Amino acid sequence: MELFSITNALGETYDLHNRYGKIFLFEPEGLGFEEGTDYERIGNVYVVTEQYFEQHKISGEVIFSSDDFYQQYYDFVNFCQHAPLTLNYKSHDGFHMKARLNLIEKGDKTNNHMLVCKVEFKALSLWYRTKTGVIIGADDTEHDVYPFTYGDYTYPKEVRQSVNIDVDSSQDSPVMIRIKGPAENPAWRHYVDGVLVGTGKYTGTIDSGRVLCIDNTSVPYSVSETTEAGRLIGDRYQLCDFGTDRFFYAREGRNTFSVSHDGTNGLDATVEVRVYYASV
């Protein structure tokens, strides 16, 4: 069964297939994709100049079935006003999509005590699943310690720890890295199938109880210092090494993310990859 729920910007979740069968999304459409392609004619051949996915539109009918279906309708509309929304699709391992409620038509009461309303959600992202890896700090005797060179930069010997996240999609997938303090001049690196594809470095100290968050899962991209609970302390983007990439996109294959710093203690870190898919 194709099960859907919606989470609004307040973190509240609305189940569209509740256990009483009183509210459900019927005959959903738009779960596939449509590709947009631009061409340029060169002589007698056409060359693809740009490929992209057209914006998804998920549509169907929401059926409210109870003695108070008008109240259910108003509750649903009010819930969806807290945008952006996250559509949750639970038929497989769980997929999500950022969206807005683009259309709802208030239906008519039927003889079966139901209110049938046409709805359309306009996507703000592709479908995605989130994969998370955790790096646990330890004594430096348990990890390799060696210098690192990137371009014209040579960094001193560092404690380096890593985590692997396998990606099964051909779409570029944004990454959020959270490095917990204490950390001195922390650095982060990205390998795909063993090949170094990106690196970032921060100049400064992150104290114990603080976190350096490198995030391109949302716009605008950011490098910030937060508490461990996620409360923003300040923007730290200008303290990054601009000779490095800073922000990573995971690719299809085995993605290895490593963290290191100039201190002797091991680092605690989490890596979150938002794996995008063309269709579910």
Disulfide bonds with the S-S distance in Angstrom:
none
